[in-house]
Amino acid sequence: MSSYRDGLRAGLPFVLPTFAIGMSFGVLAEPVIGGFAAIAMSFLVFGGSAQFASVGVLAAGGSLAAAVSAGVLINLRFLPMGVSAAPVLRGGPPRRAVEAQTLTDASWALAGRGDGGFDRQVMIGATLPQALAWWGGTIAGVLGGELLGDPEALGLDAIFPAFYLALLVGELKSRRAITAAVLGAAIALCLAPFTPPGVPIVTAALAALIGLRR
């Protein structure tokens, strides 16, 4: 039976890329929303892609409502992920709500058993080091942004897609999984030029419904 320690060990390889992405967010967000707001956002939202999308909208001159909408749309992907992991959560509504906050892209992928089930201890344990890395990276980016300069010049912009690519490769263990991944990518690529941020990701998640086919 897996333990929290197993989850902790599984999450450790993601610490450095998570810290680097968090630092990149801190650098980019500080001039737009201020250092305190950037750090608070990482603690409260704890969602890298949604945070980048929201700050990107504000940096481009978009309204607060548009920025919030972009973040919400991107984080909607956690709805089907949460439904799939909900059966392993314990306790009453308050405790289950707290445990659900440990659901991240990486911890969800790491906790998957391959049969549709999830390991609760692995999910929670894997999130702890990532959370510390994300918060610490944001703080480092906010405080040291002037020293770091442009994240793109350092290649930090490439870490985000590489991070998700690593998660994807680990999931491609069957023909059905490969079909769902290709279909999801095709949907996202077709919608990206014409729809608001978040819509391609949420719509691409429909490709996962191929798993309902027996």
Secondary structure, 3 states (H helix, E strand, C coil): CCCHHHHHHHHHHHHHHHHHHHHHHHHHHHHHHCHHHHHHHHHHCCCHHHHHHHHHHHHCCCCHHHHHHHHHHHHCCHHHHHHHHHHHCCCCHHHHHHHHCCCCHHHHHHHECCCCCECHHHHHHHHHHHHHHHHHHHHHHHHHHHHHCCHHHHCHHHHHHHHHHHHHHHHCCCHHHHHHHHHHHHHHHHHCCCCCCCHHHHHHHHHHHHHHCC
